[in-house]
Amino acid sequence: MSTMNLTASGIDRLGKLRVPSDCAREQEEPVFPATSEFATEFGGPITRAFLQALPDSWSKAPLVVDTSLVWLPAGASAGPLLLHREPYPESIRGAFESANLDLGVEHVGVMLGPVGWELVKGVVPLALLQRVLPMNHFYASTDACKRDDRLHELVGNGVLALDRIAPAELVRYPANAFFRHRPAPRAGFHFSMSATRGSSQPLINRFRTVV
């Protein structure tokens, strides 16, 4: 496990993603774990706009691109409501587990649709970073719930801060930054995109099922 960026989880707000007005989220082709070249060719105009909006220093770096398109009924979320730092919180085996364990990477993410997300910033205790705790929309282990409770306790004590990220806002954040999804206030298509720099994760260039 890499030990880069363990002292603090900083958040760099990069501004609002500019999407062409004639582009529809539901027409994008979600991909995972993909090269930027594959995502550019097959993802769609919104995916291309996202990749073009990445920091200049990322333009020559190998990237892992993940995008997801889901239909959210009002009150539903696109991912776990518990705070987690794992990019693949439902996976505990193979390459996805390795990606969850890797603390030496950096992400840029954005969510488009009816709801944004929340990110924790501040100095995160090392004990909360040592394990990968699997979870999904329907299940979370007792340890994952305890970790969420501890993080909220630190937020309540002012040790950490929980920043709300609006839809379409681009954010750069390290692998030790915990985040959570939020329930959608209204129904609609939700399209999330992330690019990861510094990862040794195998790239398979697959299309993700739309749900």
Summary of the structure (lengths in Angstrom):
residues: 211
radius of gyration: 16.2
end to end distance: 32.9
largest distance: 46.7
contacts: 656
relative contact order: 0.31
helix: 22%
strand: 29%
